[in-house]
Structure formats: structure tokens, C-alpha cells
Amino acid sequence: MLTTTISDFRKDIKKYFDEVSKNLETLIINRGKDNGIVIMSLAEYNSLLATSHELSSKINEKRLDAAIEKLNNGNSFEKGLIEE
């Protein structure tokens, strides 16, 4: 996670955007006490939305927990992909 002030961000906006997009960094721009802006790459944002959606219902959460438990207990198997 990167942090900067609004003044430094203005001076080097391209550098910060490159760092965020290339390295999937999160940038916090401080704007005073308990106030700030977060900048993240579109890929990171989409990943957070997908995770949020997957955990939004108890049924999905239980299904994911069960799958993780199977993996941890060695009760899983590999399956090849179907090629067309």
C-alpha cells in the first residue's frame, strides 16, 4: 500500500498511476485528519467486487468454506479441462 499527500500526487500523478496499475498497489492520498482517497487498479477493484458477491449470501459462504475444508483435508481430486 502506498500513501502520499495531494501535493505529491499532483507532482507525480503518472508515476503513481503506473505504480498502481503495474503492481496492483493501492494508493491512499491523505487529505487531512481521517480523510483520504483510495486509488486502485480496475483489476483489483473487480476482484474485490467478485469476492464481495461470493460472500454476500450465507449459502455461497458455506459452499466456499466446505470446498476449502475438502482441500485442506485432502478430500479433493484433479479433473482435466474439456477441450473442444
Beta strands, then each sheet from edge to edge (+ up, - down):
strand 1: 2-5
strand 2: 26-30
strand 3: 36-40
sheet 1: 1+ 2+ 3-
end
